[in-house]
Amino acid sequence: RDAFAYADGRIRICTVIGFPNGYSTTAVKVFEAQDAVSAGASEIDMVINICDVKNGNYGAVEHEIRLMADAVHSKGAILKVIIEICFLTDEEKVRLCNIVTSAGADYIKTSTGFGTSGATEADVSLMATNVGCGVKVKAAGGIRTKEDMLNEVGYVDEYVYTVLKDIFGLNPEKIPFVIQSEVSELTEFTFYFMNLVT
């Protein structure tokens, strides 16, 4: 609520639910999401329960994401689903791309930053290939240099296109993923990229 008041409409407010391990119950996650959007959050990053994935309980994972999407979208906010990709097999990654799409989330996100590694170019490519129409991929973590960022650069809208073109001299393709950089020299760019565009 204080962040929303301080921002005064200049930036979007994002918060996390079930962070970092996703072990909260579904009811708690939904309550927290509803409370957050009522307090002014316009973006919710939820963490899935990795144990459910590893136990093959994909129905529970999809049910939870669907309930979260309904709760968040009913208030006009967007839902990003963090799958902590470093713990998953390629088969699980593809399955989760399908589930996130089916459940109605807006983004699938690679990492919390608390796992053993972050996004890789191969993971981002795999996810971008397997998400459905309208779902974006957000690469987080593992992007520590300018070269990493340029390898995984994505397109969101004309604002990002302009920033990438003017700052980095790029002509980015319109592909459905965004990046989160941890490079100190890119702090200002990251701030705008994460808070004004996504």
Secondary structure as a PSIPRED ss2 file (coil, helix, strand):
# PSIPRED VFORMAT (PSIPRED V4.0)

   1 R C   1.000  0.000  0.000
   2 D H   0.000  1.000  0.000
   3 A H   0.000  1.000  0.000
   4 F H   0.000  1.000  0.000
   5 A H   0.000  1.000  0.000
   6 Y H   0.000  1.000  0.000
   7 A H   0.000  1.000  0.000
   8 D C   1.000  0.000  0.000
   9 G C   1.000  0.000  0.000
  10 R C   1.000  0.000  0.000
  11 I C   1.000  0.000  0.000
  12 R C   1.000  0.000  0.000
  13 I C   1.000  0.000  0.000
  14 C E   0.000  0.000  1.000
  15 T E   0.000  0.000  1.000
  16 V E   0.000  0.000  1.000
  17 I E   0.000  0.000  1.000
  18 G C   1.000  0.000  0.000
  19 F C   1.000  0.000  0.000
  20 P C   1.000  0.000  0.000
  21 N C   1.000  0.000  0.000
  22 G C   1.000  0.000  0.000
  23 Y C   1.000  0.000  0.000
  24 S C   1.000  0.000  0.000
  25 T C   1.000  0.000  0.000
  26 T H   0.000  1.000  0.000
  27 A H   0.000  1.000  0.000
  28 V H   0.000  1.000  0.000
  29 K H   0.000  1.000  0.000
  30 V H   0.000  1.000  0.000
  31 F H   0.000  1.000  0.000
  32 E H   0.000  1.000  0.000
  33 A H   0.000  1.000  0.000
  34 Q H   0.000  1.000  0.000
  35 D H   0.000  1.000  0.000
  36 A H   0.000  1.000  0.000
  37 V H   0.000  1.000  0.000
  38 S H   0.000  1.000  0.000
  39 A C   1.000  0.000  0.000
  40 G C   1.000  0.000  0.000
  41 A C   1.000  0.000  0.000
  42 S C   1.000  0.000  0.000
  43 E E   0.000  0.000  1.000
  44 I E   0.000  0.000  1.000
  45 D E   0.000  0.000  1.000
  46 M E   0.000  0.000  1.000
  47 V E   0.000  0.000  1.000
  48 I C   1.000  0.000  0.000
  49 N C   1.000  0.000  0.000
  50 I H   0.000  1.000  0.000
  51 C H   0.000  1.000  0.000
  52 D H   0.000  1.000  0.000
  53 V H   0.000  1.000  0.000
  54 K H   0.000  1.000  0.000
  55 N C   1.000  0.000  0.000
  56 G C   1.000  0.000  0.000
  57 N C   1.000  0.000  0.000
  58 Y H   0.000  1.000  0.000
  59 G H   0.000  1.000  0.000
  60 A H   0.000  1.000  0.000
  61 V H   0.000  1.000  0.000
  62 E H   0.000  1.000  0.000
  63 H H   0.000  1.000  0.000
  64 E H   0.000  1.000  0.000
  65 I H   0.000  1.000  0.000
  66 R H   0.000  1.000  0.000
  67 L H   0.000  1.000  0.000
  68 M H   0.000  1.000  0.000
  69 A H   0.000  1.000  0.000
  70 D H   0.000  1.000  0.000
  71 A H   0.000  1.000  0.000
  72 V H   0.000  1.000  0.000
  73 H H   0.000  1.000  0.000
  74 S C   1.000  0.000  0.000
  75 K C   1.000  0.000  0.000
  76 G C   1.000  0.000  0.000
  77 A C   1.000  0.000  0.000
  78 I E   0.000  0.000  1.000
  79 L E   0.000  0.000  1.000
  80 K E   0.000  0.000  1.000
  81 V E   0.000  0.000  1.000
  82 I E   0.000  0.000  1.000
  83 I C   1.000  0.000  0.000
  84 E C   1.000  0.000  0.000
  85 I H   0.000  1.000  0.000
  86 C H   0.000  1.000  0.000
  87 F H   0.000  1.000  0.000
  88 L C   1.000  0.000  0.000
  89 T C   1.000  0.000  0.000
  90 D H   0.000  1.000  0.000
  91 E H   0.000  1.000  0.000
  92 E H   0.000  1.000  0.000
  93 K H   0.000  1.000  0.000
  94 V H   0.000  1.000  0.000
  95 R H   0.000  1.000  0.000
  96 L H   0.000  1.000  0.000
  97 C H   0.000  1.000  0.000
  98 N H   0.000  1.000  0.000
  99 I H   0.000  1.000  0.000
 100 V H   0.000  1.000  0.000
 101 T H   0.000  1.000  0.000
 102 S H   0.000  1.000  0.000
 103 A H   0.000  1.000  0.000
 104 G C   1.000  0.000  0.000
 105 A C   1.000  0.000  0.000
 106 D C   1.000  0.000  0.000
 107 Y E   0.000  0.000  1.000
 108 I E   0.000  0.000  1.000
 109 K E   0.000  0.000  1.000
 110 T C   1.000  0.000  0.000
 111 S C   1.000  0.000  0.000
 112 T C   1.000  0.000  0.000
 113 G C   1.000  0.000  0.000
 114 F C   1.000  0.000  0.000
 115 G C   1.000  0.000  0.000
 116 T C   1.000  0.000  0.000
 117 S C   1.000  0.000  0.000
 118 G C   1.000  0.000  0.000
 119 A C   1.000  0.000  0.000
 120 T C   1.000  0.000  0.000
 121 E H   0.000  1.000  0.000
 122 A H   0.000  1.000  0.000
 123 D H   0.000  1.000  0.000
 124 V H   0.000  1.000  0.000
 125 S H   0.000  1.000  0.000
 126 L H   0.000  1.000  0.000
 127 M H   0.000  1.000  0.000
 128 A H   0.000  1.000  0.000
 129 T H   0.000  1.000  0.000
 130 N H   0.000  1.000  0.000
 131 V C   1.000  0.000  0.000
 132 G C   1.000  0.000  0.000
 133 C C   1.000  0.000  0.000
 134 G C   1.000  0.000  0.000
 135 V C   1.000  0.000  0.000
 136 K E   0.000  0.000  1.000
 137 V E   0.000  0.000  1.000
 138 K E   0.000  0.000  1.000
 139 A E   0.000  0.000  1.000
 140 A E   0.000  0.000  1.000
 141 G C   1.000  0.000  0.000
 142 G C   1.000  0.000  0.000
 143 I C   1.000  0.000  0.000
 144 R C   1.000  0.000  0.000
 145 T C   1.000  0.000  0.000
 146 K H   0.000  1.000  0.000
 147 E H   0.000  1.000  0.000
 148 D H   0.000  1.000  0.000
 149 M H   0.000  1.000  0.000
 150 L H   0.000  1.000  0.000
 151 N H   0.000  1.000  0.000
 152 E C   1.000  0.000  0.000
 153 V C   1.000  0.000  0.000
 154 G C   1.000  0.000  0.000
 155 Y C   1.000  0.000  0.000
 156 V C   1.000  0.000  0.000
 157 D C   1.000  0.000  0.000
 158 E H   0.000  1.000  0.000
 159 Y H   0.000  1.000  0.000
 160 V H   0.000  1.000  0.000
 161 Y H   0.000  1.000  0.000
 162 T H   0.000  1.000  0.000
 163 V H   0.000  1.000  0.000
 164 L H   0.000  1.000  0.000
 165 K H   0.000  1.000  0.000
 166 D H   0.000  1.000  0.000
 167 I H   0.000  1.000  0.000
 168 F H   0.000  1.000  0.000
 169 G C   1.000  0.000  0.000
 170 L C   1.000  0.000  0.000
 171 N C   1.000  0.000  0.000
 172 P C   1.000  0.000  0.000
 173 E C   1.000  0.000  0.000
 174 K C   1.000  0.000  0.000
 175 I C   1.000  0.000  0.000
 176 P C   1.000  0.000  0.000
 177 F E   0.000  0.000  1.000
 178 V E   0.000  0.000  1.000
 179 I E   0.000  0.000  1.000
 180 Q E   0.000  0.000  1.000
 181 S C   1.000  0.000  0.000
 182 E C   1.000  0.000  0.000
 183 V C   1.000  0.000  0.000
 184 S H   0.000  1.000  0.000
 185 E H   0.000  1.000  0.000
 186 L H   0.000  1.000  0.000
 187 T H   0.000  1.000  0.000
 188 E H   0.000  1.000  0.000
 189 F H   0.000  1.000  0.000
 190 T H   0.000  1.000  0.000
 191 F H   0.000  1.000  0.000
 192 Y H   0.000  1.000  0.000
 193 F H   0.000  1.000  0.000
 194 M H   0.000  1.000  0.000
 195 N H   0.000  1.000  0.000
 196 L H   0.000  1.000  0.000
 197 V H   0.000  1.000  0.000
 198 T C   1.000  0.000  0.000
